[in-house]
């Protein structure tokens, strides 16, 4: 594994445009459960609670689950070593951007500046009537649903619900970055969620070398991955950082 990590570090140092594509696996190490899989949240909750039509018809019921799933779970979470290594890679010019499926804001909290949030961010609430955005921290979520101070409408977390489209800027910027990348690092994503899963595939199609950091094989491993660093994101990236920042 060490030889593989050394070779990977050399590859990244030579790259003129490296991007990272992150999924739930990078945040699991911060204590945030994934949605899918054996210990996923959808084994405990009905995905219907995040359906756009359900939210519009039952904002209070939907918010009961939203609060428990996202705000009770996320409130004390902190970035882990994997987030910090990526932030340092960007700060030292080794990483151009992060494209993330995660909505937990941990990349930004670790110091990353250029983050394209494919599925939005749970730290912001939006009014569907007037379009104004507010920090979730400004509301007491014991009182649900939180309401827009201007028009009294229920506020919605500014991440993608079932039935909503991907934010236009995030979609456009993510694929533009993928097309420019000569190295794409997949971290903690299994490639099951579309259309996000097409981002690394686009990078591959336009000539990028694909580095995958995941503990197990995924949909990407045998299809597009060139180098599979098998292990937890934090452990692998810390080891990689020893050779990147020397």
C-alpha positions as CSV (number, residue, x, y, z in Angstrom):
1,X,0.0,0.0,0.0
2,X,2.8,2.5,0.8
3,X,4.3,2.1,-2.7
4,X,0.9,2.7,-4.1
5,X,0.4,5.8,-2.0
6,X,3.9,7.2,-3.0
7,X,3.1,6.7,-6.7
8,X,-0.3,8.4,-6.2
9,X,1.3,11.4,-4.5
10,X,3.7,11.7,-7.4
11,X,0.8,11.6,-9.8
12,X,-1.1,14.4,-7.9
13,X,2.0,16.6,-7.7
14,X,2.5,16.4,-11.5
15,X,-1.2,17.1,-12.2
16,X,-2.1,20.5,-13.4
17,X,-5.8,20.1,-12.5
18,X,-6.9,17.8,-9.7
19,X,-10.4,17.6,-8.3
20,X,-12.0,15.6,-5.5
21,X,-15.4,14.0,-5.7
22,X,-16.8,13.1,-2.2
23,X,-19.7,11.1,-0.9
24,X,-21.1,9.9,2.4
25,X,-18.1,7.7,3.2
26,X,-15.9,10.7,4.0
27,X,-18.4,12.0,6.6
28,X,-19.1,8.7,8.2
29,X,-15.8,9.1,10.0
30,X,-17.3,12.3,11.5
31,X,-20.2,10.4,12.9
32,X,-22.7,11.1,10.2
33,X,-24.6,7.9,9.1
34,X,-25.0,7.2,5.4
35,X,-28.4,7.1,3.9
36,X,-28.0,3.7,2.1
37,X,-26.4,0.4,3.1
38,X,-26.6,-1.8,6.1
39,X,-26.5,1.0,8.7
40,X,-28.1,3.6,6.4
41,X,-30.8,6.1,7.6
42,X,-33.3,4.7,5.0
43,X,-33.4,1.5,7.0
44,X,-34.9,3.6,9.9
45,X,-36.8,6.3,8.1
46,X,-39.2,6.3,5.1
47,X,-37.6,8.3,2.3
48,X,-41.1,9.8,1.7
49,X,-40.4,12.4,4.4
50,X,-37.9,14.0,1.9
51,X,-40.3,14.0,-1.0
52,X,-41.0,17.5,-2.2
53,X,-44.8,17.0,-2.6
54,X,-44.9,15.4,0.9
55,X,-43.1,18.4,2.4
56,X,-45.4,20.9,0.7
57,X,-48.5,19.1,2.0
58,X,-47.2,18.2,5.4
59,X,-44.4,20.6,6.4
60,X,-44.8,20.0,10.1
61,X,-44.7,16.2,9.8
62,X,-41.8,16.4,7.4
63,X,-39.9,18.7,9.7
64,X,-40.2,16.3,12.6
65,X,-38.1,13.8,10.7
66,X,-35.9,16.5,9.1
67,X,-34.9,17.8,12.5
68,X,-34.1,14.3,13.9
69,X,-32.3,13.1,10.8
70,X,-30.2,16.2,9.9
71,X,-30.1,18.7,12.8
72,X,-30.0,16.3,15.8
73,X,-27.4,14.1,14.0
74,X,-25.3,16.9,12.5
75,X,-25.3,19.4,15.4
76,X,-22.1,18.3,17.1
77,X,-20.3,16.8,14.0
78,X,-16.8,18.2,13.2
79,X,-14.5,17.7,10.1
80,X,-12.3,14.7,10.3
81,X,-8.7,14.3,9.1
82,X,-9.8,13.6,5.5
83,X,-11.6,16.9,5.3
84,X,-8.5,18.7,6.6
85,X,-6.1,17.0,4.2
86,X,-8.3,18.1,1.3
87,X,-8.4,21.7,2.6
88,X,-4.6,21.7,2.8
89,X,-4.3,20.3,-0.7
90,X,-6.3,23.2,-2.0
91,X,-4.3,25.7,0.1
92,X,-1.1,24.4,-1.3
93,X,-2.3,24.4,-4.9
94,X,-2.6,20.6,-5.3
95,X,-6.4,20.6,-5.5
96,X,-8.6,22.9,-7.6
97,X,-12.0,22.0,-6.2
98,X,-14.2,19.6,-4.4
99,X,-17.4,18.3,-5.8
100,X,-19.5,16.9,-3.0
101,X,-22.7,14.9,-2.7
102,X,-22.7,15.7,1.0
103,X,-24.9,18.4,2.6
104,X,-23.1,18.7,6.0
105,X,-20.8,21.7,5.3
106,X,-17.8,19.9,6.7
107,X,-15.5,20.6,3.8
108,X,-16.1,24.4,4.3
109,X,-15.6,24.0,8.1
110,X,-12.3,22.3,7.5
111,X,-11.2,25.3,5.4
112,X,-11.9,24.3,1.8
113,X,-12.9,27.3,-0.3
114,X,-14.0,26.0,-3.7
115,X,-16.8,23.4,-3.0
116,X,-19.5,22.6,-5.5
117,X,-22.4,21.2,-3.5
118,X,-24.3,18.9,-5.9
119,X,-27.1,18.3,-3.4
120,X,-27.2,21.5,-1.5
121,X,-26.4,22.3,2.2
122,X,-28.3,21.6,5.4
123,X,-26.9,24.7,7.1
124,X,-29.1,27.0,5.1
125,X,-32.9,27.3,5.0
126,X,-34.8,28.8,2.1
127,X,-38.3,30.2,1.7
128,X,-40.0,28.7,-1.3
129,X,-42.3,31.7,-1.6
130,X,-39.9,34.7,-1.6
131,X,-36.6,32.8,-2.2
132,X,-34.8,34.4,0.8
133,X,-32.1,32.2,2.6
134,X,-31.3,32.1,6.3
135,X,-28.8,30.3,8.4
136,X,-30.4,27.3,10.2
137,X,-28.6,28.3,13.3
138,X,-30.8,31.4,13.7
139,X,-33.9,29.3,14.3
140,X,-35.0,27.3,17.4
141,X,-35.8,24.0,15.8
142,X,-37.8,23.0,18.8
143,X,-40.5,25.0,17.1
144,X,-41.3,23.5,13.7
145,X,-41.7,24.2,11.0
146,X,-39.4,27.2,11.1
147,X,-41.0,30.1,9.2
148,X,-39.8,32.9,7.0
149,X,-39.6,36.1,9.1
150,X,-40.9,38.1,6.1
151,X,-44.0,36.1,4.9
152,X,-44.5,33.4,7.5
153,X,-44.1,30.5,5.0
154,X,-42.5,27.3,6.2
155,X,-38.8,27.2,5.5
156,X,-37.2,24.3,3.7
157,X,-33.6,23.1,4.2
158,X,-31.6,24.2,1.1
159,X,-30.7,20.7,0.0
160,X,-32.3,18.5,-2.7
161,X,-35.5,16.7,-1.9
162,X,-36.8,13.9,-4.0
163,X,-38.6,15.5,-6.9
164,X,-36.3,18.5,-7.1
165,X,-33.6,19.2,-9.7
166,X,-29.9,19.7,-9.0
167,X,-29.0,23.4,-8.4
168,X,-28.1,24.8,-11.8
169,X,-24.7,26.4,-10.9
170,X,-23.5,23.3,-8.9
171,X,-24.5,21.0,-11.9
172,X,-22.8,23.2,-14.5
173,X,-19.6,23.9,-12.4
174,X,-19.2,20.2,-11.4
175,X,-19.2,18.9,-14.9
176,X,-17.1,21.8,-16.2
177,X,-14.4,20.9,-13.5
178,X,-14.7,17.2,-14.4
179,X,-14.0,17.9,-18.1
180,X,-10.8,19.9,-17.2
181,X,-9.4,17.5,-14.6
182,X,-6.4,15.4,-15.4
183,X,-6.8,13.7,-11.9
184,X,-10.1,13.0,-10.2
185,X,-10.0,11.6,-6.6
186,X,-13.2,9.7,-5.6
187,X,-13.6,9.6,-1.8
188,X,-16.4,7.8,0.0
189,X,-18.8,7.5,-2.9
190,X,-20.1,4.3,-4.3
191,X,-21.5,5.7,-7.5
192,X,-25.1,4.7,-6.9
193,X,-26.7,8.2,-7.0
194,X,-27.4,9.7,-10.4
195,X,-26.8,12.2,-11.9
196,X,-23.9,12.9,-9.4
197,X,-22.3,9.5,-10.3
198,X,-21.7,10.8,-13.8
199,X,-19.2,13.4,-12.6
200,X,-16.2,11.0,-12.2
201,X,-17.3,9.2,-15.4
202,X,-17.2,12.5,-17.3
203,X,-13.7,13.1,-15.9
204,X,-12.6,9.6,-17.1
205,X,-14.1,10.2,-20.6
206,X,-12.1,13.4,-21.0
207,X,-8.8,11.8,-20.0
208,X,-8.6,12.0,-16.3
209,X,-6.8,9.5,-14.1
210,X,-9.2,8.2,-11.5
211,X,-8.0,7.6,-8.0
212,X,-10.5,5.9,-5.7
213,X,-10.3,5.9,-1.9
214,X,-12.9,3.5,-0.5
215,X,-12.8,0.6,2.0
216,X,-14.6,-1.7,-0.5
217,X,-15.1,-2.0,-4.2
218,X,-17.8,0.2,-5.6
219,X,-19.6,0.8,-8.9
220,X,-16.6,2.8,-10.0
221,X,-13.8,0.3,-9.1
222,X,-13.9,-2.0,-12.1
223,X,-15.4,0.5,-14.5
224,X,-13.3,3.6,-14.4
225,X,-10.9,3.5,-11.4
226,X,-7.2,3.4,-12.2
227,X,-5.8,3.4,-8.7
228,X,-7.8,2.0,-5.8
229,X,-6.5,3.0,-2.4
230,X,-8.4,0.6,-0.2
231,X,-9.2,1.9,3.3
232,X,-10.9,4.6,5.3
233,X,-10.7,8.1,3.9
234,X,-9.0,9.7,6.9
235,X,-6.3,7.0,7.2
236,X,-5.5,7.0,3.5
237,X,-5.5,10.8,3.0
238,X,-3.3,11.3,6.1
239,X,-0.8,8.9,4.7
240,X,-1.0,10.5,1.3
241,X,-0.5,13.9,2.9
242,X,2.9,12.8,4.2
243,X,4.2,12.6,0.7
244,X,2.2,15.4,-0.8
245,X,3.3,18.1,1.7
246,X,6.9,16.9,2.3
